[in-house]
Amino acid sequence: MRNSLLTGLKALTLSATLLPFSAQSAITDLYSFLGAANQNGSDPSLVSDSNGTVPTDATGFMKIQLDDEANTINMQLYVSGIAQSDLLNFGPNQSPIHLHNSAVAGNFGPIAIDPTYTATAANYSDLPQVDGFSFKRDDISILLDDQGGVQLGMHPGDDKIVDALLSGNMFVAVHTNRDIFINTAPGRPDGFPFVEIRGNIYQTSPVPVPAALPLLGSGLIALIAVARRRVRA
């Protein structure tokens, strides 16, 4: 009886020891630094555009926590230099911020995940001491059926979306209504795709956060520090 009790206690102790690790084993942190996009929505550091880059000093930082078991993400986005009133409702859901999927890193690609679909005003906040905003939302589904008007082909499919997020080819785009877009595309409105800033999504921060701070608005620095300390649920 005593041996059975000891065995049970050992099992409970081992389970308690392993639980924090197993509970977090499905969570992957992803990062993105946002800066001026090319006029065609591509990344100026990887792709050239004859129309050049969008004339903006806006910047941003995003961190998301991917739960590949629940097929959800938690997202924290901080943008300096763009006000909430500058955001453009765009795409099939008429919403302003999207995670796009590209076949090649740096290129423009279709909307795959729409974190702002069904979002509310409570998910947006103005930044203190700087012209900008934050967008924070938890438990965003990454599955196709939860993306509103996003179609298969834009979204790679439920069996491929996690790999797409981890591939380095996906990016976050902030669409705005400013009169700064000169791109023309057949069958599209002038200015399409109206991406003011974008950032590729990586599993590790492509630029160490302290080294990148001078690139960002001073009012964003403290908020980025808070985002880095965020405790994963």
Secondary structure, DSSP 8 states (H G I E B T S, - for coil): -HHHHHHHHHHHHHHHHHHHHHHHTTEEEEEEEEEE-BTTS--TTT---TT-B-----EEEEEEEEETTTTEEEEEEEEES--GGGB--BTTTTBSEEEE--SSTTS---EEE-TTTT--GGGEEE-TTSSEEEEEEEEEE-SGGGSTT--BTTB--TTTHHHHHHSS--EEEEEB--S------TTS-TTTT-EEEEEE-BSS-SS-HHHHGGGS-HHHHHHHHHHHH----
